[in-house]
Amino acid sequence: MKEIRILITGVGRRVELIQSFRQAALRLNINLKLYGADMAGTAPALAYCDYTKKVCAMSDSRYIQELLDICVADRIDLVMPTIDTDLLVLSQNADAFEKIGTKVLVSKSDKILICRDKNNTGDFFGFCGLKAPKTYNNYHEYPGPYPCFIKPKDGSSSINAFKVNDEEQLAVYAEQIENYIIQPFICGREFTIDIFCDFEGNPIYITPRERMQVRAGEVLKTQIFMDKIMIDEAKKLCKAFKPCGPMTVQLIQDRNTKDNYYIEINPRYGGGAPLSMKSGAKSAEALLKILCGKSLFYQENCSCNGAIYSRFDQSVCISEGDNTQPVRGVIFDLDDTLYSEKQYIMSGYKKIASYLGRDDAVEMLWKYFQARKPAIDCYLEEIDEFEKKKECLDIYRNQFPEINLYDGADELLRNLRSSGIKIGIITDGRPEGQRKKIKALGLDELVDDIIITDELGGIQFRKPNDISFRIMQNRWRLPFEQIIYIGDNPNKDFQAPKQLGMRWIYYKNEEGLYSAGIDCIKNKICTLNGLVAYIQQ
């Protein structure tokens, strides 16, 4: 499975965007790792990322170096900015990222400067043969008509943007806004065009949509409007701008003349871009394909014309605080949380050694395993018996393993059950193997519910997919806030519980395959026996 690592800067509230990339990776069978960069570590979208990276302010001189250090340490494939203030500094330093093997999804600096100054933006639209409202920089020189519009020349998200009804109001706002522009107010329908290009600026998706309802500059309700004129005009923009990846363009269609007046370019994913993706413009999927080395071409009539999408807010818990809700359910991971997975591996090696009749087999297989090599393949090649690979794999996979629960785990589970607390297990892996582990450990008699995610329909249901957690919660009829999840693998275990509002505990198993050497995220417990006291607080 191909692995791609993306660092998202200014991650903020971009939950929909992250979910779009998750779904795209699932369809393409790509192992996608998302890293969210944030100053405070409290952005809601971080709960939907695999890793959180705290960084200094974008205006800080250390910012680029901090991002470079993250990219080197975590082998980041792509840096994806999501807010306007990040674009210029990243575009100016794109070469530094290229030198370490990281692509930055950002257009050239001269094009970013066009977008950051609304005077330049208007001139650029004219250069492309498109209409734009005439721009003024001094309210004393504005001749009318009214109403008009005043906004910062480098603004975004409709911050300090005002409709002005007369000269007196204009004078007041002009004194309040620094470096403003004034444009005649165009009365008509507002549209956004979501554009996605390859890294050379060739368009792949162009999706116009009407902004039916807006709040603070971000769309709440939109309708796909595959207008040929708008699409052709967007192609003109792409030819001149050569955007790298996503670009969002805003325009107003005059109510009387039906002319399109272009007002803004944002060379990044807009807040409503996932709505275009839902309609068929699969730009997240396209980006992942490009990162895999594939060449793509323009996709015509891909979106569902006329489709209407409405958005809503949703909360996520960033910090539990003094949580006084009772714990009524505990879900455990299995491997390296309740027993040692290395013990299972050693059990399999012993059975292979018995089949082969070789005294050195266990020691040599373990040596290859510790070297992170395919142990069975390497050993069979070494002893010139590779034709026995299938038999050895069947023996390993179908073994009834010689394994034991960790010290204290049996007592812990019994104490939880005697306290009236529901106990569950959610585990990934081949169903036959996981079932035999559960039987060997006696867990089928100690816990209330067991879900092997692969049994739900395949590996796509493995963690961090949240379906298994929803099923368990539905069976128990307990609020998510009264359920705790315990696991050892920060790479996949905690994303779904965080998103669903569950409490969670990272069992930092120093001997485990996945958590050894990884810093504790939060709520660390050193021994399983310490859990009962935590729950009964």
C-alpha positions in Angstrom: 0.0 0.0 0.0 1.4 3.4 -1.0 2.0 5.8 1.9 1.6 9.5 1.5 2.3 12.1 4.2 0.8 15.5 4.1 1.4 18.5 6.4 -1.5 20.9 6.6 -0.7 24.4 7.8 -3.3 26.6 9.3 -5.5 23.5 9.8 -8.1 25.4 11.8 -11.7 24.2 11.1 -10.9 22.3 7.9 -12.5 19.1 9.0 -14.5 18.6 5.8 -11.3 19.0 3.7 -9.5 16.4 5.9 -12.4 14.0 5.6 -12.4 14.4 1.8 -8.8 13.4 1.7 -9.5 10.4 4.0 -12.2 9.2 1.6 -10.0 9.7 -1.4 -7.2 7.7 0.1 -9.6 4.9 1.0 -10.9 4.7 -2.5 -7.3 4.6 -3.9 -6.0 2.2 -1.3 -3.4 4.7 -0.1 -2.1 4.8 3.5 -2.5 8.5 4.1 -0.9 10.2 7.1 -2.1 13.7 7.9 -0.1 16.1 10.1 -1.9 19.2 11.4 0.3 22.3 12.1 -1.2 24.7 14.7 0.2 27.3 17.2 -2.0 26.5 20.2 -2.8 22.8 19.5 -6.6 23.5 20.0 -7.8 23.7 16.4 -10.8 21.4 16.0 -9.5 19.9 12.8 -6.5 18.5 14.7 -8.7 15.8 16.1 -9.1 14.5 12.6 -5.4 14.5 11.8 -3.0 11.6 12.6 -0.5 13.9 14.2 -0.4 17.4 15.8 2.6 19.6 15.2 2.9 22.8 17.3 4.6 25.6 15.4 5.3 29.3 16.0 3.3 32.1 14.3 3.5 32.4 10.5 5.0 35.8 11.0 7.8 34.5 13.1 11.2 34.3 11.5 11.5 30.7 12.8 8.4 29.5 11.0 9.9 28.1 7.8 12.7 26.4 9.6 10.2 24.7 12.0 8.2 23.4 9.0 11.4 22.2 7.3 12.5 20.4 10.5 9.0 18.6 10.6 9.3 17.7 7.0 12.7 16.1 7.4 11.9 14.3 10.7 8.5 12.9 9.4 9.4 12.5 5.7 6.6 14.8 4.6 5.6 14.4 0.9 3.5 17.6 0.6 2.9 20.8 2.6 -0.6 22.1 2.0 -1.4 25.6 3.2 -5.1 26.5 3.8 -5.1 30.2 4.7 -4.1 33.3 2.7 -1.6 34.6 5.2 0.5 31.4 4.7 0.8 31.5 1.0 3.4 34.1 0.3 6.0 32.9 2.8 5.6 29.4 1.6 5.8 30.3 -2.1 9.0 32.3 -1.4 10.6 29.3 0.3 9.2 26.5 -1.9 12.8 25.7 -3.2 14.0 25.0 0.3 11.3 22.4 0.7 12.0 20.9 -2.8 15.6 20.4 -1.7 14.6 18.1 1.1 12.1 16.2 -1.1 8.9 17.9 0.0 6.5 19.5 -2.5 4.6 22.7 -1.4 1.1 23.0 -2.9 1.4 26.7 -3.6 1.5 28.9 -6.7 4.5 31.1 -7.7 5.2 34.2 -5.6 4.4 36.7 -8.3 0.9 35.1 -8.6 0.4 35.2 -4.9 1.2 38.9 -4.9 -1.6 39.4 -7.5 -4.1 37.9 -5.1 -2.9 39.6 -1.9 -3.5 43.1 -3.4 -7.0 43.6 -4.7 -5.7 46.4 -7.0 -3.5 43.8 -8.7 -6.3 41.3 -8.7 -8.6 43.7 -10.7 -5.9 44.4 -13.2 -5.2 40.7 -13.6 -8.8 40.0 -14.4 -8.7 42.7 -17.0 -5.5 41.2 -18.5 -7.3 37.9 -18.8 -10.2 39.6 -20.7 -12.6 39.4 -17.8 -14.7 42.1 -16.2 -14.0 43.3 -12.7 -15.4 46.2 -10.7 -13.4 49.4 -11.1 -11.1 49.9 -8.0 -10.4 53.1 -6.1 -7.8 53.6 -3.3 -9.0 57.1 -2.0 -12.5 57.7 -0.9 -12.2 61.4 -1.8 -11.8 60.3 -5.5 -14.7 57.8 -5.5 -17.3 59.3 -7.9 -20.1 56.9 -7.2 -22.4 55.2 -7.7 -23.8 54.1 -4.4 -24.1 51.7 -2.8 -20.4 50.7 -3.0 -18.2 48.3 -1.2 -15.1 49.0 0.9 -12.6 46.3 2.1 -8.9 45.8 2.9 -6.8 45.5 -0.2 -5.1 42.4 1.3 -8.1 41.1 3.3 -9.8 37.7 3.4 -12.8 35.9 4.8 -14.9 39.1 4.4 -13.2 40.6 7.5 -13.7 44.4 7.6 -15.7 44.3 4.3 -18.7 46.6 4.3 -21.5 47.7 2.0 -21.7 51.5 2.0 -24.9 53.4 1.2 -23.6 57.0 1.0 -20.7 59.4 1.1 -21.0 59.9 4.9 -20.8 56.2 5.6 -17.9 55.8 3.2 -15.9 58.5 5.0 -16.4 56.7 8.4 -15.4 53.3 7.1 -12.4 54.7 5.3 -11.0 56.1 8.5 -11.4 52.7 10.2 -9.8 50.5 7.5 -6.2 50.7 6.7 -5.1 50.2 3.1 -8.6 49.8 1.7 -10.1 49.6 -1.8 -13.5 50.9 -2.9 -15.6 49.3 -5.7 -19.1 49.9 -7.0 -21.5 47.5 -5.4 -22.7 44.9 -8.0 -26.2 43.7 -7.3 -26.7 40.1 -8.4 -26.0 36.4 -7.7 -22.7 35.5 -6.0 -20.7 32.5 -7.3 -17.6 30.6 -6.4 -15.6 28.6 -9.0 -13.6 25.8 -7.4 -10.6 25.0 -9.7 -8.1 22.2 -9.4 -5.0 22.0 -11.6 -2.0 19.8 -11.8 1.4 21.1 -10.6 2.0 22.8 -14.0 -1.3 24.7 -13.9 -3.3 22.6 -16.3 -7.0 22.5 -15.2 -8.4 19.1 -14.2 -11.7 20.2 -12.5 -13.6 23.4 -12.8 -16.8 23.6 -10.7 -18.9 26.8 -10.5 -21.4 27.0 -7.7 -23.8 29.7 -6.5 -23.3 31.0 -2.9 -26.9 30.8 -1.7 -26.1 31.5 1.9 -22.9 32.8 3.5 -21.7 33.5 7.0 -18.4 35.4 7.7 -17.3 35.0 4.1 -17.8 31.2 4.1 -20.6 29.4 2.3 -23.3 27.7 4.2 -25.5 26.6 1.3 -24.5 26.2 -2.3 -25.8 25.0 -5.6 -23.6 23.5 -8.4 -24.0 25.7 -11.5 -22.1 24.2 -14.4 -22.3 27.3 -16.6 -20.3 27.1 -19.8 -19.4 30.8 -19.8 -18.0 30.6 -16.3 -16.1 27.5 -17.1 -14.5 29.0 -20.2 -13.6 32.2 -18.3 -12.0 30.0 -15.6 -9.9 28.3 -18.2 -8.6 31.8 -19.3 -7.6 32.5 -15.7 -5.8 29.1 -15.4 -3.9 29.8 -18.6 -2.6 33.1 -17.3 -2.2 32.2 -13.6 -0.9 28.6 -13.8 -2.1 27.7 -10.3 -0.4 24.8 -8.5 -3.2 22.7 -7.3 -6.4 24.4 -6.0 -7.7 27.8 -6.7 -10.9 29.5 -5.6 -12.4 32.4 -7.7 -15.3 34.6 -6.7 -17.6 36.6 -9.0 -20.9 38.3 -9.0 -23.3 38.0 -11.9 -25.0 41.3 -12.5 -28.8 40.9 -11.9 -29.7 43.1 -14.9 -27.0 42.6 -17.5 -26.0 39.0 -16.6 -22.4 40.0 -17.0 -19.9 38.2 -14.7 -17.8 40.6 -12.5 -14.8 38.9 -11.0 -13.7 40.1 -7.5 -11.3 37.7 -5.9 -8.8 34.9 -6.3 -7.6 32.6 -3.5 -4.9 30.2 -4.7 -5.7 27.5 -2.1 -8.6 25.2 -1.2 -11.5 27.4 -0.3 -13.7 26.5 2.7 -16.5 25.2 0.5 -14.2 23.2 -1.8 -15.3 19.8 -0.3 -18.8 20.6 -1.6 -17.5 20.6 -5.1 -15.7 17.3 -4.4 -19.0 15.8 -3.2 -20.6 16.8 -6.5 -18.0 14.8 -8.5 -15.0 17.1 -8.8 -12.7 14.7 -6.9 -9.7 17.0 -6.5 -8.5 15.3 -3.3 -8.3 12.0 -5.2 -6.6 13.8 -8.1 -4.0 15.3 -5.9 -3.1 11.9 -4.3 -2.9 10.4 -7.8 -0.5 13.2 -8.9 1.6 12.5 -5.8 1.7 8.9 -6.9 3.2 10.0 -10.3 0.1 9.8 -12.5 -0.7 12.3 -15.2 -4.3 13.6 -15.3 -6.4 15.5 -17.8 -9.3 17.9 -17.8 -12.6 16.2 -16.6 -15.6 17.7 -18.3 -19.1 17.6 -16.9 -18.0 15.7 -13.8 -20.1 17.5 -11.3 -23.8 17.1 -10.6 -25.3 20.2 -12.0 -28.1 21.6 -9.8 -27.1 19.7 -6.7 -27.5 21.7 -3.5 -25.3 21.3 -0.4 -25.9 22.7 3.0 -23.3 22.8 5.8 -23.5 22.7 9.6 -21.3 23.1 12.6 -20.2 20.3 14.8 -18.1 20.2 18.0 -15.1 18.1 19.1 -13.6 17.8 22.6 -10.0 19.2 22.6 -9.4 18.9 26.4 -11.5 16.9 28.9 -10.9 19.3 31.8 -12.4 18.0 35.1 -14.6 15.3 33.6 -17.0 14.2 36.2 -19.1 11.9 34.0 -19.2 8.3 35.2 -17.3 5.7 33.1 -19.8 3.0 32.1 -18.0 1.3 29.3 -14.3 0.5 28.5 -13.1 -0.6 25.1 -9.7 -2.1 24.7 -7.4 -2.6 21.8 -6.1 -6.2 21.7 -2.5 -6.5 20.3 0.1 -5.1 22.7 -2.6 -3.7 25.0 -3.9 -6.8 26.7 -1.1 -9.2 25.6 2.3 -9.0 23.9 2.2 -9.3 20.1 5.9 -10.3 20.2 4.8 -13.4 22.2 2.4 -14.3 19.4 5.1 -13.9 16.8 7.5 -16.1 18.8 4.7 -18.7 19.1 4.4 -18.8 15.4 8.1 -19.1 14.8 8.2 -22.1 17.2 5.6 -23.9 15.2 7.4 -23.2 11.9 10.6 -24.5 13.5 8.8 -27.7 14.5 7.5 -28.1 10.9 10.9 -27.6 9.4 12.6 -29.7 12.0 15.5 -27.1 12.4 16.9 -26.2 15.8 18.1 -22.8 14.5 14.8 -21.6 13.0 13.4 -19.7 16.0 16.6 -17.8 16.6 17.1 -16.9 13.0 13.5 -15.9 12.3 13.6 -13.7 15.4 16.8 -12.1 14.2 15.3 -11.2 10.9 12.1 -9.9 12.6 14.2 -7.6 14.8 16.0 -6.3 11.7 12.5 -5.4 10.3 12.9 -7.8 7.4 10.3 -10.3 6.1 11.5 -13.1 8.5 9.9 -16.1 6.9 11.0 -15.2 3.4 14.6 -14.3 4.5 15.0 -17.5 6.5 13.6 -19.9 3.8 15.9 -18.3 1.3 18.9 -18.7 3.6 18.2 -22.4 4.1 17.3 -22.9 0.4 13.7 -24.1 1.1 11.7 -21.1 -0.2 9.2 -23.5 -1.9 7.8 -24.2 1.6 6.8 -20.5 2.1 3.0 -21.2 1.6 3.1 -24.0 4.2 5.0 -21.9 6.7 2.7 -18.9 6.3 -0.3 -21.2 6.8 1.2 -22.6 9.9 1.9 -19.1 11.3 -1.5 -17.7 10.4 -3.6 -20.6 11.5 -1.7 -21.4 14.7 -3.5 -21.7 18.1 -1.0 -19.4 19.8 0.8 -19.9 23.1 0.1 -16.5 24.6 -0.9 -15.0 27.9 -2.5 -11.8 29.1 -0.3 -9.2 30.6 0.2 -9.3 34.4 -2.8 -7.7 36.0 -5.0 -7.7 32.9 -7.2 -10.6 34.0 -7.7 -9.0 37.4 -8.4 -5.6 35.7 -11.1 -7.1 33.5 -12.8 -9.0 36.3 -12.8 -5.8 38.5 -14.4 -3.8 35.7 -17.0 -6.4 35.2 -17.8 -6.7 38.9 -18.2 -2.9 39.0 -21.0 -3.1 36.4 -18.9 -1.6 33.6 -19.3 -2.8 30.1 -16.1 -4.2 28.5 -15.4 -4.4 24.8 -12.5 -5.2 22.4 -12.0 -3.6 19.0 -9.1 -5.1 17.1 -7.8 -5.1 13.5 -6.4 -8.1 11.7 -7.3 -11.3 9.9 -10.4 -12.6 11.6 -9.2 -16.3 11.9 -6.0 -15.2 13.6 -7.7 -12.7 15.9 -10.4 -15.1 17.0 -7.7 -17.7 18.0 -5.8 -15.1 20.0 -9.0 -14.2 21.8 -9.8 -17.9 22.5 -6.2 -18.6 23.7 -6.4 -15.6 26.1 -9.8 -16.5 27.4 -11.2 -13.1 26.5 -14.4 -14.5 25.0 -15.4 -15.2 28.6 -14.1 -12.0 30.2 -15.6 -9.3 27.9 -19.1 -8.4 26.8 -18.5 -7.5 23.1 -15.7 -8.1 20.6 -15.5 -6.5 17.1 -12.8 -7.6 14.6 -12.9 -4.8 12.2 -12.0 -6.9 9.2 -15.2 -8.9 9.7 -17.3 -5.7 9.1 -16.3 -5.8 5.4 -12.6 -5.8 4.9 -9.5 -3.8 5.8 -11.1 -0.5 5.0 -13.0 -0.8 8.3 -9.8 -1.0 10.4 -8.9 1.9 12.8 -8.9 4.9 12.4 -12.3 4.2 10.7 -14.9 5.0 13.4 -17.6 2.5 12.3 -16.6 -0.2 14.8 -16.8 2.4 17.7 -20.3 3.5 16.6 -21.5 -0.1 16.5 -20.2 -0.8 20.0 -21.8 2.4 21.3 -25.0 1.5 19.6 -25.0 -2.0 21.2 -24.4 -0.6 24.7 -26.7 2.4 24.4 -24.3 4.5 26.3 -23.3 8.1 25.6 -19.8 8.3 23.9 -18.8 10.6 26.8 -19.2 7.7 29.2 -17.0 5.3 27.3 -13.1 5.1 27.5 -10.9 3.6 24.8 -7.5 2.2 25.7 -4.9 1.5 23.0 -1.1 1.4 22.4 -0.8 2.7 18.8 -0.9 6.5 18.4 -0.8 6.1 14.6 -4.3 4.8 14.4 -6.0 4.1 17.8 -7.2 7.5 19.0 -8.5 9.4 16.0 -12.0 7.9 16.0 -12.5 8.2 19.8 -11.4 11.8 19.8 -13.8 12.6 16.9 -16.7 10.8 18.6 -16.2 12.5 22.0 -15.0 9.5 23.9 -12.3 9.6 26.5 -9.2 7.8 25.7 -6.0 6.5 27.3 -2.7 5.9 25.6 -1.1 2.8 27.0 2.6 3.5 26.4 3.8 0.0 26.1 7.6 0.3 25.9 7.8 -3.4 24.6 5.1 -3.0 22.1 5.6 -2.9 18.3 4.1 0.5 17.8 4.4 2.7 20.9 7.9 2.1 22.1 9.9 5.3 21.8 6.8 7.4 21.0 6.2 10.3 23.4 3.0 10.1 25.4 0.2 12.1 23.8 -2.0 12.5 26.9 -3.5 10.4 29.8 -0.6 8.0 30.0 -0.9 5.1 32.3 2.2 3.0 33.0 0.5 -0.2 34.2 -2.9 -1.7 33.4 -3.6 -2.1 37.1 -3.7 1.7 37.4 -6.8 1.9 35.3 -9.4 0.9 37.8 -8.4 3.8 40.1 -8.6 6.2 37.2 -12.1 5.0 36.2 -13.4 5.2 39.8 -12.3 8.8 40.4 
